[in-house]
Amino acid sequence: MSQILFYLLPETDKAPATTVPAHIDFACRLAAKLYRQKSKIFIYTDNQQDAELVDEHLWQFEPESFVAHNLQGEGPKFGTPVEIGFKPPTSGRPILINLSQNMPDFIRRFNQTFDFVPADETLKQQARERYKQYRAAGHQLSTEPAA
């Protein structure tokens, strides 16, 4: 049984001073925070383009905020602490950051999942559907404002 935490994002379309959607920026900042806590994380996206966007955004962090990460199938043999991909993960990690429009089929492999409710109405509706799917699957759900 996974614990799911939905972050409610503020009513902005873009993160400050960037062209990256707010939910992707927040997810990357969350990954950086978890990385500093020595967590191993899988960031799941819908497609290769989104995975590459997350990868590029993480590279643009300040040097003191560096996050060791790689795209699925790249990097060292046993991977880095943060892996980004659009296919089910092959290695075990306790934390999932879901940037997919759907509830991942492999959700039960993770102890903790982070998901997002963006301000955009279409994305917000997709988040509501994921919330219902998580609840129907028996996961423990909570929400909190993105800080």
Number of C-alpha atoms within 10 A of each C-alpha: 13 20 18 24 18 19 20 19 20 16 10 13 15 15 15 11 6 10 11 16 16 22 26 21 20 18 21 20 17 15 26 22 14 17 19 12 9 10 15 18 25 26 27 24 25 16 13 15 11 18 22 17 16 23 20 11 17 22 15 10 14 9 8 6 15 14 22 15 23 20 20 21 13 12 13 8 7 7 17 17 18 24 25 25 22 19 13 14 18 8 9 11 18 14 23 26 23 23 23 19 17 15 18 19 8 9 21 14 16 19 14 19 23 20 23 30 24 23 18 16 10 9 15 17 15 18 22 13 15 20 23 14 15 19 13 9 13 12 17 13 15 12 14 12 11 14 8
